[in-house]
């Protein structure tokens, strides 16, 4: 159960970084941090989520659905 909470938290963090990058792109203020900082965080979060899912499946903590329909 804790792994699912961590994944949901990381997904929320990823969406937050996406909207921060969008806000900076629209404002175009040179004093704000670069948009690539937030996009990089989003990509790193995606990699971490994939690794957690793979480790969870390999260790048996997460069991995938045997029938996709």
PDB file of N, CA, C, O and CB in Angstrom:
ATOM      1  N   UNK A   1       0.819  -1.197   0.000  1.00  0.00           N
ATOM      2  CA  UNK A   1       0.000   0.000   0.000  1.00  0.00           C
ATOM      3  C   UNK A   1       0.861   1.258   0.000  1.00  0.00           C
ATOM      4  O   UNK A   1       0.514   2.257  -0.631  1.00  0.00           O
ATOM      5  CB  UNK A   1      -0.930  -0.001   1.201  1.00  0.00           C
ATOM      6  N   UNK A   2       1.988   1.204   0.714  1.00  0.00           N
ATOM      7  CA  UNK A   2       2.847   2.381   0.797  1.00  0.00           C
ATOM      8  C   UNK A   2       3.470   2.712  -0.549  1.00  0.00           C
ATOM      9  O   UNK A   2       3.716   3.879  -0.853  1.00  0.00           O
ATOM     10  CB  UNK A   2       3.937   2.167   1.834  1.00  0.00           C
ATOM     11  N   UNK A   3       3.728   1.687  -1.357  1.00  0.00           N
ATOM     12  CA  UNK A   3       4.339   1.938  -2.663  1.00  0.00           C
ATOM     13  C   UNK A   3       3.363   2.671  -3.577  1.00  0.00           C
ATOM     14  O   UNK A   3       3.773   3.496  -4.394  1.00  0.00           O
ATOM     15  CB  UNK A   3       4.788   0.617  -3.315  1.00  0.00           C
ATOM     16  N   UNK A   4       2.078   2.370  -3.440  1.00  0.00           N
ATOM     17  CA  UNK A   4       1.072   3.058  -4.243  1.00  0.00           C
ATOM     18  C   UNK A   4       0.960   4.521  -3.836  1.00  0.00           C
ATOM     19  O   UNK A   4       0.779   5.390  -4.689  1.00  0.00           O
ATOM     20  CB  UNK A   4      -0.287   2.366  -4.108  1.00  0.00           C
ATOM     21  N   UNK A   5       1.065   4.798  -2.560  1.00  0.00           N
ATOM     22  CA  UNK A   5       1.018   6.184  -2.078  1.00  0.00           C
ATOM     23  C   UNK A   5       2.226   6.962  -2.581  1.00  0.00           C
ATOM     24  O   UNK A   5       2.106   8.128  -2.956  1.00  0.00           O
ATOM     25  CB  UNK A   5       0.963   6.226  -0.536  1.00  0.00           C
ATOM     26  N   UNK A   6       3.387   6.320  -2.590  1.00  0.00           N
ATOM     27  CA  UNK A   6       4.600   6.978  -3.089  1.00  0.00           C
ATOM     28  C   UNK A   6       4.464   7.287  -4.577  1.00  0.00           C
ATOM     29  O   UNK A   6       4.843   8.370  -5.024  1.00  0.00           O
ATOM     30  CB  UNK A   6       5.843   6.094  -2.838  1.00  0.00           C
ATOM     31  N   UNK A   7       3.929   6.350  -5.338  1.00  0.00           N
ATOM     32  CA  UNK A   7       3.764   6.564  -6.777  1.00  0.00           C
ATOM     33  C   UNK A   7       2.775   7.688  -7.050  1.00  0.00           C
ATOM     34  O   UNK A   7       3.016   8.520  -7.924  1.00  0.00           O
ATOM     35  CB  UNK A   7       3.296   5.275  -7.462  1.00  0.00           C
ATOM     36  N   UNK A   8       1.677   7.725  -6.324  1.00  0.00           N
ATOM     37  CA  UNK A   8       0.692   8.801  -6.510  1.00  0.00           C
ATOM     38  C   UNK A   8       1.309  10.152  -6.137  1.00  0.00           C
ATOM     39  O   UNK A   8       1.083  11.146  -6.827  1.00  0.00           O
ATOM     40  CB  UNK A   8      -0.581   8.534  -5.656  1.00  0.00           C
ATOM     41  N   UNK A   9       2.085  10.191  -5.051  1.00  0.00           N
ATOM     42  CA  UNK A   9       2.759  11.422  -4.667  1.00  0.00           C
ATOM     43  C   UNK A   9       3.742  11.892  -5.726  1.00  0.00           C
ATOM     44  O   UNK A   9       3.830  13.088  -6.005  1.00  0.00           O
ATOM     45  CB  UNK A   9       3.474  11.232  -3.356  1.00  0.00           C
ATOM     46  N   UNK A  10       4.483  10.960  -6.320  1.00  0.00           N
ATOM     47  CA  UNK A  10       5.420  11.326  -7.380  1.00  0.00           C
ATOM     48  C   UNK A  10       4.691  11.801  -8.636  1.00  0.00           C
ATOM     49  O   UNK A  10       5.169  12.705  -9.322  1.00  0.00           O
ATOM     50  CB  UNK A  10       6.322  10.142  -7.717  1.00  0.00           C
ATOM     51  N   UNK A  11       3.551  11.207  -8.940  1.00  0.00           N
ATOM     52  CA  UNK A  11       2.762  11.669 -10.087  1.00  0.00           C
ATOM     53  C   UNK A  11       2.242  13.086  -9.870  1.00  0.00           C
ATOM     54  O   UNK A  11       2.237  13.898 -10.795  1.00  0.00           O
ATOM     55  CB  UNK A  11       1.589  10.717 -10.345  1.00  0.00           C
ATOM     56  N   UNK A  12       1.809  13.380  -8.657  1.00  0.00           N
ATOM     57  CA  UNK A  12       1.345  14.732  -8.346  1.00  0.00           C
ATOM     58  C   UNK A  12       2.505  15.722  -8.449  1.00  0.00           C
ATOM     59  O   UNK A  12       2.334  16.829  -8.958  1.00  0.00           O
ATOM     60  CB  UNK A  12       0.715  14.783  -6.932  1.00  0.00           C
ATOM     61  N   UNK A  13       3.689  15.323  -7.964  1.00  0.00           N
ATOM     62  CA  UNK A  13       4.879  16.171  -8.071  1.00  0.00           C
ATOM     63  C   UNK A  13       5.254  16.408  -9.534  1.00  0.00           C
ATOM     64  O   UNK A  13       5.694  17.500  -9.894  1.00  0.00           O
ATOM     65  CB  UNK A  13       6.061  15.533  -7.320  1.00  0.00           C
ATOM     66  N   UNK A  14       5.080  15.392 -10.372  1.00  0.00           N
ATOM     67  CA  UNK A  14       5.391  15.521 -11.787  1.00  0.00           C
ATOM     68  C   UNK A  14       4.444  16.514 -12.462  1.00  0.00           C
ATOM     69  O   UNK A  14       4.887  17.349 -13.251  1.00  0.00           O
ATOM     70  CB  UNK A  14       5.311  14.154 -12.478  1.00  0.00           C
ATOM     71  N   UNK A  15       3.166  16.433 -12.167  1.00  0.00           N
ATOM     72  CA  UNK A  15       2.192  17.362 -12.748  1.00  0.00           C
ATOM     73  C   UNK A  15       2.443  18.783 -12.240  1.00  0.00           C
ATOM     74  O   UNK A  15       2.300  19.745 -12.995  1.00  0.00           O
ATOM     75  CB  UNK A  15       0.747  16.917 -12.411  1.00  0.00           C
ATOM     76  N   UNK A  16       2.816  18.920 -10.968  1.00  0.00           N
ATOM     77  CA  UNK A  16       3.142  20.233 -10.410  1.00  0.00           C
ATOM     78  C   UNK A  16       4.314  20.869 -11.165  1.00  0.00           C
ATOM     79  O   UNK A  16       4.265  22.053 -11.498  1.00  0.00           O
ATOM     80  CB  UNK A  16       3.479  20.111  -8.909  1.00  0.00           C
ATOM     81  N   UNK A  17       5.361  20.094 -11.434  1.00  0.00           N
ATOM     82  CA  UNK A  17       6.501  20.625 -12.174  1.00  0.00           C
ATOM     83  C   UNK A  17       6.129  20.989 -13.599  1.00  0.00           C
ATOM     84  O   UNK A  17       6.663  21.948 -14.155  1.00  0.00           O
ATOM     85  CB  UNK A  17       7.633  19.622 -12.182  1.00  0.00           C
ATOM     86  N   UNK A  18       5.222  20.237 -14.191  1.00  0.00           N
ATOM     87  CA  UNK A  18       4.768  20.551 -15.537  1.00  0.00           C
ATOM     88  C   UNK A  18       4.066  21.903 -15.569  1.00  0.00           C
ATOM     89  O   UNK A  18       4.301  22.702 -16.476  1.00  0.00           O
ATOM     90  CB  UNK A  18       3.836  19.456 -16.054  1.00  0.00           C
ATOM     91  N   UNK A  19       3.206  22.164 -14.586  1.00  0.00           N
ATOM     92  CA  UNK A  19       2.500  23.437 -14.565  1.00  0.00           C
ATOM     93  C   UNK A  19       3.417  24.595 -14.175  1.00  0.00           C
ATOM     94  O   UNK A  19       3.199  25.726 -14.610  1.00  0.00           O
ATOM     95  CB  UNK A  19       1.329  23.361 -13.609  1.00  0.00           C
ATOM     96  N   UNK A  20       4.443  24.325 -13.356  1.00  0.00           N
ATOM     97  CA  UNK A  20       5.431  25.376 -13.057  1.00  0.00           C
ATOM     98  C   UNK A  20       6.187  25.772 -14.316  1.00  0.00           C
ATOM     99  O   UNK A  20       6.431  26.957 -14.548  1.00  0.00           O
ATOM    100  CB  UNK A  20       6.425  24.903 -11.972  1.00  0.00           C
ATOM    101  N   UNK A  21       6.558  24.795 -15.128  1.00  0.00           N
ATOM    102  CA  UNK A  21       7.245  25.085 -16.382  1.00  0.00           C
ATOM    103  C   UNK A  21       6.331  25.850 -17.335  1.00  0.00           C
ATOM    104  O   UNK A  21       6.785  26.750 -18.042  1.00  0.00           O
ATOM    105  CB  UNK A  21       7.732  23.785 -17.041  1.00  0.00           C
ATOM    106  N   UNK A  22       5.062  25.502 -17.358  1.00  0.00           N
ATOM    107  CA  UNK A  22       4.104  26.200 -18.210  1.00  0.00           C
ATOM    108  C   UNK A  22       3.956  27.658 -17.783  1.00  0.00           C
ATOM    109  O   UNK A  22       3.892  28.556 -18.622  1.00  0.00           O
ATOM    110  CB  UNK A  22       2.744  25.498 -18.171  1.00  0.00           C
ATOM    111  N   UNK A  23       3.901  27.884 -16.467  1.00  0.00           N
ATOM    112  CA  UNK A  23       3.766  29.246 -15.959  1.00  0.00           C
ATOM    113  C   UNK A  23       4.988  30.093 -16.326  1.00  0.00           C
ATOM    114  O   UNK A  23       4.850  31.251 -16.719  1.00  0.00           O
ATOM    115  CB  UNK A  23       3.570  29.228 -14.433  1.00  0.00           C
ATOM    116  N   UNK A  24       6.172  29.516 -16.199  1.00  0.00           N
ATOM    117  CA  UNK A  24       7.395  30.247 -16.537  1.00  0.00           C
ATOM    118  C   UNK A  24       7.465  30.508 -18.038  1.00  0.00           C
ATOM    119  O   UNK A  24       7.931  31.566 -18.463  1.00  0.00           O
ATOM    120  CB  UNK A  24       8.640  29.466 -16.074  1.00  0.00           C
ATOM    121  N   UNK A  25       7.008  29.556 -18.838  1.00  0.00           N
ATOM    122  CA  UNK A  25       7.025  29.734 -20.286  1.00  0.00           C
ATOM    123  C   UNK A  25       6.098  30.879 -20.695  1.00  0.00           C
ATOM    124  O   UNK A  25       6.419  31.645 -21.605  1.00  0.00           O
ATOM    125  CB  UNK A  25       6.611  28.428 -20.995  1.00  0.00           C
ATOM    126  N   UNK A  26       4.962  30.995 -20.032  1.00  0.00           N
ATOM    127  CA  UNK A  26       4.017  32.052 -20.389  1.00  0.00           C
ATOM    128  C   UNK A  26       4.458  33.424 -19.903  1.00  0.00           C
ATOM    129  O   UNK A  26       4.206  34.420 -20.582  1.00  0.00           O
ATOM    130  CB  UNK A  26       2.657  31.734 -19.827  1.00  0.00           C
ATOM    131  N   UNK A  27       5.113  33.505 -18.740  1.00  0.00           N
ATOM    132  CA  UNK A  27       5.528  34.792 -18.204  1.00  0.00           C
ATOM    133  C   UNK A  27       6.766  35.347 -18.907  1.00  0.00           C
ATOM    134  O   UNK A  27       6.863  36.551 -19.143  1.00  0.00           O
ATOM    135  CB  UNK A  27       5.794  34.667 -16.723  1.00  0.00           C
ATOM    136  N   UNK A  28       7.720  34.460 -19.242  1.00  0.00           N
ATOM    137  CA  UNK A  28       8.951  34.848 -19.919  1.00  0.00           C
ATOM    138  C   UNK A  28       9.713  35.909 -19.125  1.00  0.00           C
ATOM    139  O   UNK A  28      10.191  36.887 -19.701  1.00  0.00           O
ATOM    140  CB  UNK A  28       8.640  35.365 -21.321  1.00  0.00           C
ATOM    141  N   UNK A  29       9.830  35.727 -17.820  1.00  0.00           N
ATOM    142  CA  UNK A  29      10.544  36.644 -16.930  1.00  0.00           C
ATOM    143  C   UNK A  29      11.984  36.153 -16.767  1.00  0.00           C
ATOM    144  O   UNK A  29      12.190  35.006 -16.369  1.00  0.00           O
ATOM    145  CB  UNK A  29       9.829  36.752 -15.539  1.00  0.00           C
ATOM    146  N   UNK A  30      12.999  36.996 -17.065  1.00  0.00           N
ATOM    147  CA  UNK A  30      14.389  36.534 -16.959  1.00  0.00           C
ATOM    148  C   UNK A  30      14.845  36.297 -15.517  1.00  0.00           C
ATOM    149  O   UNK A  30      15.851  35.621 -15.304  1.00  0.00           O
ATOM    150  CB  UNK A  30      15.306  37.540 -17.610  1.00  0.00           C
ATOM    151  N   UNK A  31      14.139  36.830 -14.531  1.00  0.00           N
ATOM    152  CA  UNK A  31      14.521  36.644 -13.133  1.00  0.00           C
ATOM    153  C   UNK A  31      14.057  35.301 -12.563  1.00  0.00           C
ATOM    154  O   UNK A  31      14.541  34.875 -11.514  1.00  0.00           O
ATOM    155  CB  UNK A  31      13.955  37.771 -12.298  1.00  0.00           C
ATOM    156  N   UNK A  32      13.130  34.637 -13.241  1.00  0.00           N
ATOM    157  CA  UNK A  32      12.623  33.343 -12.797  1.00  0.00           C
ATOM    158  C   UNK A  32      13.627  32.246 -13.151  1.00  0.00           C
ATOM    159  O   UNK A  32      14.442  32.433 -14.054  1.00  0.00           O
ATOM    160  CB  UNK A  32      11.242  33.047 -13.434  1.00  0.00           C
ATOM    161  N   UNK A  33      13.584  31.106 -12.458  1.00  0.00           N
ATOM    162  CA  UNK A  33      14.464  29.993 -12.841  1.00  0.00           C
ATOM    163  C   UNK A  33      14.107  29.477 -14.237  1.00  0.00           C
ATOM    164  O   UNK A  33      13.003  29.704 -14.731  1.00  0.00           O
ATOM    165  CB  UNK A  33      14.367  28.843 -11.807  1.00  0.00           C
ATOM    166  N   UNK A  34      15.036  28.798 -14.849  1.00  0.00           N
ATOM    167  CA  UNK A  34      14.835  28.304 -16.216  1.00  0.00           C
ATOM    168  C   UNK A  34      13.752  27.237 -16.270  1.00  0.00           C
ATOM    169  O   UNK A  34      13.551  26.480 -15.320  1.00  0.00           O
ATOM    170  CB  UNK A  34      16.141  27.743 -16.776  1.00  0.00           C
ATOM    171  N   UNK A  35      13.065  27.198 -17.396  1.00  0.00           N
ATOM    172  CA  UNK A  35      12.007  26.227 -17.594  1.00  0.00           C
ATOM    173  C   UNK A  35      12.578  24.810 -17.647  1.00  0.00           C
ATOM    174  O   UNK A  35      11.911  23.856 -17.248  1.00  0.00           O
ATOM    175  CB  UNK A  35      11.230  26.539 -18.875  1.00  0.00           C
ATOM    176  N   UNK A  36      13.805  24.674 -18.135  1.00  0.00           N
ATOM    177  CA  UNK A  36      14.413  23.344 -18.255  1.00  0.00           C
ATOM    178  C   UNK A  36      14.635  22.692 -16.886  1.00  0.00           C
ATOM    179  O   UNK A  36      14.707  21.467 -16.787  1.00  0.00           O
ATOM    180  CB  UNK A  36      15.745  23.442 -19.004  1.00  0.00           C
ATOM    181  N   UNK A  37      14.742  23.506 -15.835  1.00  0.00           N
ATOM    182  CA  UNK A  37      14.878  22.962 -14.481  1.00  0.00           C
ATOM    183  C   UNK A  37      13.648  22.142 -14.112  1.00  0.00           C
ATOM    184  O   UNK A  37      13.768  21.039 -13.579  1.00  0.00           O
ATOM    185  CB  UNK A  37      15.091  24.096 -13.456  1.00  0.00           C
ATOM    186  N   UNK A  38      12.478  22.676 -14.394  1.00  0.00           N
ATOM    187  CA  UNK A  38      11.235  21.990 -14.043  1.00  0.00           C
ATOM    188  C   UNK A  38      10.961  20.815 -14.977  1.00  0.00           C
ATOM    189  O   UNK A  38      10.442  19.786 -14.544  1.00  0.00           O
ATOM    190  CB  UNK A  38      10.064  22.968 -14.080  1.00  0.00           C
ATOM    191  N   UNK A  39      11.305  20.961 -16.247  1.00  0.00           N
ATOM    192  CA  UNK A  39      11.127  19.855 -17.184  1.00  0.00           C
ATOM    193  C   UNK A  39      12.082  18.715 -16.825  1.00  0.00           C
ATOM    194  O   UNK A  39      11.717  17.543 -16.923  1.00  0.00           O
ATOM    195  CB  UNK A  39      11.364  20.327 -18.643  1.00  0.00           C
ATOM    196  N   UNK A  40      13.299  19.056 -16.412  1.00  0.00           N
ATOM    197  CA  UNK A  40      14.252  18.033 -15.987  1.00  0.00           C
ATOM    198  C   UNK A  40      13.780  17.288 -14.755  1.00  0.00           C
ATOM    199  O   UNK A  40      13.950  16.074 -14.652  1.00  0.00           O
ATOM    200  CB  UNK A  40      15.599  18.656 -15.717  1.00  0.00           C
ATOM    201  N   UNK A  41      13.183  18.019 -13.817  1.00  0.00           N
ATOM    202  CA  UNK A  41      12.614  17.366 -12.627  1.00  0.00           C
ATOM    203  C   UNK A  41      11.494  16.418 -13.019  1.00  0.00           C
ATOM    204  O   UNK A  41      11.345  15.344 -12.436  1.00  0.00           O
ATOM    205  CB  UNK A  41      12.088  18.414 -11.627  1.00  0.00           C
ATOM    206  N   UNK A  42      10.713  16.815 -14.002  1.00  0.00           N
ATOM    207  CA  UNK A  42       9.594  15.990 -14.452  1.00  0.00           C
ATOM    208  C   UNK A  42      10.111  14.694 -15.080  1.00  0.00           C
ATOM    209  O   UNK A  42       9.574  13.616 -14.826  1.00  0.00           O
ATOM    210  CB  UNK A  42       8.718  16.767 -15.462  1.00  0.00           C
ATOM    211  N   UNK A  43      11.146  14.808 -15.894  1.00  0.00           N
ATOM    212  CA  UNK A  43      11.721  13.617 -16.526  1.00  0.00           C
ATOM    213  C   UNK A  43      12.344  12.699 -15.472  1.00  0.00           C
ATOM    214  O   UNK A  43      12.177  11.481 -15.528  1.00  0.00           O
ATOM    215  CB  UNK A  43      12.781  14.020 -17.580  1.00  0.00           C
ATOM    216  N   UNK A  44      13.059  13.288 -14.517  1.00  0.00           N
ATOM    217  CA  UNK A  44      13.669  12.495 -13.448  1.00  0.00           C
ATOM    218  C   UNK A  44      12.600  11.786 -12.616  1.00  0.00           C
ATOM    219  O   UNK A  44      12.779  10.631 -12.227  1.00  0.00           O
ATOM    220  CB  UNK A  44      14.536  13.389 -12.545  1.00  0.00           C
ATOM    221  N   UNK A  45      11.501  12.467 -12.345  1.00  0.00           N
ATOM    222  CA  UNK A  45      10.408  11.854 -11.605  1.00  0.00           C
ATOM    223  C   UNK A  45       9.802  10.691 -12.388  1.00  0.00           C
ATOM    224  O   UNK A  45       9.447   9.667 -11.804  1.00  0.00           O
ATOM    225  CB  UNK A  45       9.332  12.894 -11.286  1.00  0.00           C
ATOM    226  N   UNK A  46       9.684  10.843 -13.700  1.00  0.00           N
ATOM    227  CA  UNK A  46       9.162   9.759 -14.530  1.00  0.00           C
ATOM    228  C   UNK A  46      10.072   8.534 -14.473  1.00  0.00           C
ATOM    229  O   UNK A  46       9.594   7.402 -14.391  1.00  0.00           O
ATOM    230  CB  UNK A  46       9.003  10.228 -15.978  1.00  0.00           C
ATOM    231  N   UNK A  47      11.377   8.765 -14.518  1.00  0.00           N
ATOM    232  CA  UNK A  47      12.329   7.655 -14.446  1.00  0.00           C
ATOM    233  C   UNK A  47      12.226   6.959 -13.092  1.00  0.00           C
ATOM    234  O   UNK A  47      12.253   5.731 -13.021  1.00  0.00           O
ATOM    235  CB  UNK A  47      13.772   8.157 -14.684  1.00  0.00           C
ATOM    236  N   UNK A  48      12.110   7.732 -12.027  1.00  0.00           N
ATOM    237  CA  UNK A  48      11.987   7.148 -10.689  1.00  0.00           C
ATOM    238  C   UNK A  48      10.708   6.322 -10.570  1.00  0.00           C
ATOM    239  O   UNK A  48      10.721   5.250  -9.965  1.00  0.00           O
ATOM    240  CB  UNK A  48      12.005   8.252  -9.617  1.00  0.00           C
ATOM    241  N   UNK A  49       9.605   6.810 -11.141  1.00  0.00           N
ATOM    242  CA  UNK A  49       8.340   6.069 -11.091  1.00  0.00           C
ATOM    243  C   UNK A  49       8.470   4.741 -11.836  1.00  0.00           C
ATOM    244  O   UNK A  49       8.013   3.708 -11.345  1.00  0.00           O
ATOM    245  CB  UNK A  49       7.190   6.911 -11.694  1.00  0.00           C
ATOM    246  N   UNK A  50       9.083   4.762 -13.004  1.00  0.00           N
ATOM    247  CA  UNK A  50       9.251   3.526 -13.769  1.00  0.00           C
ATOM    248  C   UNK A  50      10.130   2.538 -13.006  1.00  0.00           C
ATOM    249  O   UNK A  50       9.835   1.343 -12.975  1.00  0.00           O
ATOM    250  CB  UNK A  50       9.861   3.825 -15.150  1.00  0.00           C
ATOM    251  N   UNK A  51      11.204   3.028 -12.392  1.00  0.00           N
ATOM    252  CA  UNK A  51      12.080   2.138 -11.629  1.00  0.00           C
ATOM    253  C   UNK A  51      11.371   1.538 -10.412  1.00  0.00           C
ATOM    254  O   UNK A  51      11.546   0.359 -10.106  1.00  0.00           O
ATOM    255  CB  UNK A  51      13.325   2.893 -11.179  1.00  0.00           C
ATOM    256  N   UNK A  52      10.575   2.351  -9.726  1.00  0.00           N
ATOM    257  CA  UNK A  52       9.817   1.840  -8.571  1.00  0.00           C
ATOM    258  C   UNK A  52       8.819   0.777  -9.017  1.00  0.00           C
ATOM    259  O   UNK A  52       8.666  -0.250  -8.356  1.00  0.00           O
ATOM    260  CB  UNK A  52       9.077   2.992  -7.846  1.00  0.00           C
ATOM    261  N   UNK A  53       8.140   1.022 -10.137  1.00  0.00           N
ATOM    262  CA  UNK A  53       7.190   0.036 -10.637  1.00  0.00           C
ATOM    263  C   UNK A  53       7.893  -1.264 -11.032  1.00  0.00           C
ATOM    264  O   UNK A  53       7.403  -2.350 -10.721  1.00  0.00           O
ATOM    265  CB  UNK A  53       6.423   0.601 -11.832  1.00  0.00           C
ATOM    266  N   UNK A  54       9.027  -1.162 -11.707  1.00  0.00           N
ATOM    267  CA  UNK A  54       9.759  -2.369 -12.090  1.00  0.00           C
ATOM    268  C   UNK A  54      10.259  -3.135 -10.874  1.00  0.00           C
ATOM    269  O   UNK A  54      10.152  -4.360 -10.824  1.00  0.00           O
ATOM    270  CB  UNK A  54      10.932  -2.009 -12.990  1.00  0.00           C
ATOM    271  N   UNK A  55      10.801  -2.425  -9.900  1.00  0.00           N
ATOM    272  CA  UNK A  55      11.267  -3.092  -8.687  1.00  0.00           C
ATOM    273  C   UNK A  55      10.105  -3.724  -7.913  1.00  0.00           C
ATOM    274  O   UNK A  55      10.238  -4.814  -7.356  1.00  0.00           O
ATOM    275  CB  UNK A  55      12.013  -2.098  -7.793  1.00  0.00           C
ATOM    276  N   UNK A  56       8.978  -3.031  -7.888  1.00  0.00           N
ATOM    277  CA  UNK A  56       7.806  -3.574  -7.205  1.00  0.00           C
ATOM    278  C   UNK A  56       7.287  -4.835  -7.867  1.00  0.00           C
ATOM    279  O   UNK A  56       6.875  -5.771  -7.182  1.00  0.00           O
ATOM    280  CB  UNK A  56       6.708  -2.541  -7.156  1.00  0.00           C
ATOM    281  N   UNK A  57       7.302  -4.870  -9.189  1.00  0.00           N
ATOM    282  CA  UNK A  57       6.845  -6.060  -9.911  1.00  0.00           C
ATOM    283  C   UNK A  57       7.845  -7.201  -9.743  1.00  0.00           C
ATOM    284  O   UNK A  57       7.447  -8.349  -9.549  1.00  0.00           O
ATOM    285  CB  UNK A  57       6.642  -5.743 -11.410  1.00  0.00           C
ATOM    286  N   UNK A  58       9.141  -6.894  -9.815  1.00  0.00           N
ATOM    287  CA  UNK A  58      10.152  -7.941  -9.688  1.00  0.00           C
ATOM    288  C   UNK A  58      10.199  -8.542  -8.288  1.00  0.00           C
ATOM    289  O   UNK A  58      10.445  -9.740  -8.147  1.00  0.00           O
ATOM    290  CB  UNK A  58      11.511  -7.390 -10.046  1.00  0.00           C
ATOM    291  N   UNK A  59       9.971  -7.743  -7.256  1.00  0.00           N
ATOM    292  CA  UNK A  59      10.006  -8.257  -5.892  1.00  0.00           C
ATOM    293  C   UNK A  59       8.681  -8.879  -5.462  1.00  0.00           C
ATOM    294  O   UNK A  59       8.629  -9.568  -4.443  1.00  0.00           O
ATOM    295  CB  UNK A  59      10.377  -7.152  -4.940  1.00  0.00           C
ATOM    296  N   UNK A  60       7.623  -8.649  -6.213  1.00  0.00           N
ATOM    297  CA  UNK A  60       6.335  -9.235  -5.888  1.00  0.00           C
ATOM    298  C   UNK A  60       5.457  -8.347  -5.022  1.00  0.00           C
ATOM    299  O   UNK A  60       4.381  -8.777  -4.606  1.00  0.00           O
ATOM    300  CB  UNK A  60       6.542 -10.531  -5.204  1.00  0.00           C
ATOM    301  N   UNK A  61       5.878  -7.130  -4.741  1.00  0.00           N
ATOM    302  CA  UNK A  61       5.071  -6.212  -3.952  1.00  0.00           C
ATOM    303  C   UNK A  61       3.843  -5.773  -4.751  1.00  0.00           C
ATOM    304  O   UNK A  61       2.746  -5.644  -4.207  1.00  0.00           O
ATOM    305  CB  UNK A  61       5.905  -4.988  -3.522  1.00  0.00           C
ATOM    306  N   UNK A  62       4.046  -5.549  -6.042  1.00  0.00           N
ATOM    307  CA  UNK A  62       2.958  -5.169  -6.942  1.00  0.00           C
ATOM    308  C   UNK A  62       2.723  -6.350  -7.873  1.00  0.00           C
ATOM    309  O   UNK A  62       3.663  -6.865  -8.479  1.00  0.00           O
ATOM    310  CB  UNK A  62       3.292  -3.848  -7.750  1.00  0.00           C
ATOM    311  N   UNK A  63       1.487  -6.773  -7.986  1.00  0.00           N
ATOM    312  CA  UNK A  63       1.161  -7.863  -8.911  1.00  0.00           C
ATOM    313  C   UNK A  63       0.366  -7.286 -10.081  1.00  0.00           C
ATOM    314  O   UNK A  63      -0.705  -6.713  -9.884  1.00  0.00           O
ATOM    315  CB  UNK A  63       0.353  -9.001  -8.189  1.00  0.00           C
ATOM    316  N   UNK A  64       0.886  -7.437 -11.286  1.00  0.00           N
ATOM    317  CA  UNK A  64       0.158  -6.904 -12.438  1.00  0.00           C
ATOM    318  C   UNK A  64      -1.091  -7.721 -12.723  1.00  0.00           C
ATOM    319  O   UNK A  64      -1.197  -8.878 -12.318  1.00  0.00           O
ATOM    320  CB  UNK A  64       1.056  -6.877 -13.674  1.00  0.00           C
ATOM    321  N   UNK A  65      -2.014  -7.120 -13.408  1.00  0.00           N
ATOM    322  CA  UNK A  65      -3.255  -7.786 -13.778  1.00  0.00           C
ATOM    323  C   UNK A  65      -2.951  -8.838 -14.853  1.00  0.00           C
ATOM    324  O   UNK A  65      -2.407  -8.494 -15.902  1.00  0.00           O
ATOM    325  CB  UNK A  65      -4.315  -6.754 -14.286  1.00  0.00           C
ATOM    326  N   UNK A  66      -3.288 -10.099 -14.615  1.00  0.00           N
ATOM    327  CA  UNK A  66      -2.956 -11.126 -15.604  1.00  0.00           C
ATOM    328  C   UNK A  66      -3.802 -11.024 -16.878  1.00  0.00           C
ATOM    329  O   UNK A  66      -3.363 -11.434 -17.953  1.00  0.00           O
ATOM    330  CB  UNK A  66      -3.130 -12.498 -14.989  1.00  0.00           C
ATOM    331  N   UNK A  67      -5.002 -10.484 -16.755  1.00  0.00           N
ATOM    332  CA  UNK A  67      -5.859 -10.320 -17.918  1.00  0.00           C
ATOM    333  C   UNK A  67      -6.117  -8.838 -18.128  1.00  0.00           C
ATOM    334  O   UNK A  67      -6.703  -8.193 -17.258  1.00  0.00           O
ATOM    335  CB  UNK A  67      -7.191 -11.097 -17.749  1.00  0.00           C
ATOM    336  N   UNK A  68      -5.701  -8.281 -19.250  1.00  0.00           N
ATOM    337  CA  UNK A  68      -5.844  -6.840 -19.459  1.00  0.00           C
ATOM    338  C   UNK A  68      -7.257  -6.365 -19.736  1.00  0.00           C
ATOM    339  O   UNK A  68      -7.482  -5.156 -19.800  1.00  0.00           O
ATOM    340  CB  UNK A  68      -4.986  -6.427 -20.577  1.00  0.00           C
ATOM    341  N   UNK A  69      -8.214  -7.255 -19.901  1.00  0.00           N
ATOM    342  CA  UNK A  69      -9.579  -6.842 -20.184  1.00  0.00           C
ATOM    343  C   UNK A  69     -10.548  -7.347 -19.154  1.00  0.00           C
ATOM    344  O   UNK A  69     -11.746  -7.082 -19.252  1.00  0.00           O
ATOM    345  CB  UNK A  69      -9.994  -7.312 -21.536  1.00  0.00           C
TER     346      UNK A  69
END
